[in-house]
């Protein structure tokens, strides 16, 4: 299933008890991260877990509010581009269950606030 702006608009938004808003786009067989501009910057967490994403590229609109991103259970082999420009406050990045061979495949050096990987 393609991640269209309509899918983003219709997706589930969850308010966690600590006040975090989560955009839930899990288990949708999404092949690529795209069209997230429709979500605006209204979320603290992006959950794109258990899809079929292979690469994380420069496809994010600015999301300065996002502090956590779940990408576990995909097919990600590398992260390219500059996530730090779009996700400057990212502190937690979950990549469990992907196809990452080495840390060299991850371009995370500019994510200055990243604390948990």
Kinemage of the C-alpha trace (Angstrom):
@kinemage 1
@onewidth
@group {chain A} dominant
@subgroup {mainchain}
@vectorlist {calphas} color= white
{ca unk a 1} P 0.000 0.000 0.000
{ca unk a 2} L 1.418 3.368 -0.965
{ca unk a 3} L 1.712 6.032 1.722
{ca unk a 4} L -0.554 8.649 0.185
{ca unk a 5} L -1.606 11.945 1.706
{ca unk a 6} L -5.111 10.492 2.081
{ca unk a 7} L -3.758 7.538 4.059
{ca unk a 8} L -1.859 9.907 6.337
{ca unk a 9} L -4.994 11.977 6.882
{ca unk a 10} L -7.116 8.882 7.647
{ca unk a 11} L -4.521 7.189 9.856
{ca unk a 12} L -4.920 6.659 13.550
{ca unk a 13} L -3.622 9.305 15.903
{ca unk a 14} L -3.128 8.148 19.464
{ca unk a 15} L -2.712 10.312 22.549
{ca unk a 16} L -0.546 8.480 25.066
{ca unk a 17} L -1.104 9.083 28.776
{ca unk a 18} L 2.004 11.259 29.061
{ca unk a 19} L 0.589 13.653 26.471
{ca unk a 20} L 2.540 12.427 23.437
{ca unk a 21} L 0.667 12.279 20.145
{ca unk a 22} L 1.546 9.302 17.947
{ca unk a 23} L 0.835 8.932 14.225
{ca unk a 24} L 0.253 5.202 13.740
{ca unk a 25} L 1.071 3.891 10.245
{ca unk a 26} L 2.082 0.361 11.196
{ca unk a 27} L 1.236 -2.927 9.463
{ca unk a 28} L 0.147 -1.296 6.187
{ca unk a 29} L 2.757 -2.782 3.787
{ca unk a 30} L 4.064 0.722 3.061
{ca unk a 31} L 7.120 0.460 0.736
{ca unk a 32} L 8.449 4.022 1.095
{ca unk a 33} L 8.182 6.996 3.405
{ca unk a 34} L 6.430 9.734 1.465
{ca unk a 35} L 3.563 12.229 1.663
{ca unk a 36} L 3.955 12.882 5.380
{ca unk a 37} L 3.525 16.641 4.918
{ca unk a 38} L -0.219 16.098 5.349
{ca unk a 39} L 0.428 15.149 8.981
{ca unk a 40} L 2.044 18.520 9.613
{ca unk a 41} L 4.073 18.812 12.796
{ca unk a 42} L 1.343 17.645 15.150
{ca unk a 43} L 2.996 14.495 16.460
{ca unk a 44} L 5.682 13.558 18.960
{ca unk a 45} L 6.039 9.979 17.678
{ca unk a 46} L 5.882 8.444 14.191
{ca unk a 47} L 5.148 4.705 14.132
{ca unk a 48} L 5.968 3.172 10.751
{ca unk a 49} L 6.800 -0.260 12.143
{ca unk a 50} L 6.087 -3.562 10.405
{ca unk a 51} L 5.865 -2.288 6.845
{ca unk a 52} L 8.127 -3.043 3.843
{ca unk a 53} L 10.260 0.120 3.857
{ca unk a 54} L 13.754 -0.501 2.436
{ca unk a 55} L 15.445 2.904 2.678
{ca unk a 56} L 15.010 6.040 4.756
{ca unk a 57} L 15.734 9.022 2.515
{ca unk a 58} L 15.228 12.806 2.406
{ca unk a 59} L 11.463 12.463 2.162
{ca unk a 60} L 10.464 13.938 5.501
{ca unk a 61} L 8.910 17.364 5.761
{ca unk a 62} L 10.104 19.402 8.747
{ca unk a 63} L 8.904 17.720 11.954
{ca unk a 64} L 10.668 19.564 14.795
{ca unk a 65} L 8.175 18.164 17.329
{ca unk a 66} L 8.976 14.483 16.618
{ca unk a 67} L 11.198 12.928 19.293
{ca unk a 68} L 10.589 9.221 18.605
{ca unk a 69} L 10.357 7.197 15.404
{ca unk a 70} L 9.533 3.490 15.240
{ca unk a 71} L 10.816 1.773 12.084
{ca unk a 72} L 11.235 -1.752 13.456
{ca unk a 73} L 10.139 -4.765 11.440
{ca unk a 74} L 10.778 -3.284 8.017
{ca unk a 75} L 13.391 -4.124 5.353
{ca unk a 76} L 15.589 -1.099 5.903
{ca unk a 77} L 19.169 -1.654 4.755
{ca unk a 78} L 20.401 1.937 4.969
{ca unk a 79} L 19.546 5.453 5.984
{ca unk a 80} L 20.540 8.137 3.504
{ca unk a 81} L 20.119 11.853 3.434
{ca unk a 82} L 19.881 14.254 6.290
{ca unk a 83} L 17.269 13.269 8.832
{ca unk a 84} L 18.620 15.907 11.212
{ca unk a 85} L 17.220 18.698 9.060
{ca unk a 86} L 13.695 17.268 9.132
{ca unk a 87} L 13.780 15.647 12.576
{ca unk a 88} L 16.095 17.906 14.608
{ca unk a 89} L 14.739 16.758 17.989
{ca unk a 90} L 14.757 13.015 17.321
{ca unk a 91} L 15.894 11.279 20.516
{ca unk a 92} L 14.764 7.688 19.972
{ca unk a 93} L 15.042 5.705 16.730
{ca unk a 94} L 13.840 2.092 16.759
{ca unk a 95} L 15.325 -0.025 13.942
{ca unk a 96} L 14.929 -3.524 15.409
{ca unk a 97} L 14.276 -6.298 12.884
{ca unk a 98} L 15.635 -4.614 9.767
{ca unk a 99} L 18.378 -5.530 7.277
{ca unk a 100} L 21.065 -3.170 8.485
{ca unk a 101} L 24.456 -4.867 8.121
{ca unk a 102} L 26.739 -2.288 9.754
{ca unk a 103} L 26.515 1.037 11.523
{ca unk a 104} L 28.217 2.529 8.463
{ca unk a 105} L 24.909 1.999 6.617
{ca unk a 106} L 23.284 4.531 8.929
{ca unk a 107} L 23.769 8.232 8.337
{ca unk a 108} L 23.044 9.372 11.890
{ca unk a 109} L 26.016 11.584 12.712
{ca unk a 110} L 24.005 14.811 12.413
{ca unk a 111} L 21.252 13.636 14.777
{ca unk a 112} L 22.783 15.453 17.741
{ca unk a 113} L 19.883 14.749 20.124
{ca unk a 114} L 19.693 11.020 19.375
{ca unk a 115} L 20.039 9.115 22.658
{ca unk a 116} L 18.511 5.700 21.974
{ca unk a 117} L 19.061 3.564 18.906
